[in-house]
Amino acid sequence: MANQLALTTRIRGEFSEMPGLKLTMAQACRLWHTDQDAVQQALDTLVAEGFVTRTASGAFVALPRPRAKTLKATISDTHAGATRIA
């Protein structure tokens, strides 16, 4: 079970590091040097999490992740010493 978790974590990392990565099952097995059953189980987990999806052609791709909103701190002259977060 620990090996399956490690594989799932590794696959998640690869898809995160390479936006646009699109793999068939055969390509995924070759990339991660793992048998089809283990890769299928890991990808099924990631599909269930909503992290990846399977295309109509059967390939796996990561779903777009929403970007976090960046907060900007500004210093206001009207309130000496106060910092306002906008």
Secondary structure, DSSP 8 states (H G I E B T S, - for coil): -HHHHHHHHHHHHHHHHSTT-EE-HHHHHHHTT--HHHHHHHHHHHHHHTSEEE-TTS-EEE----------EEE-SSSTT-EEE-
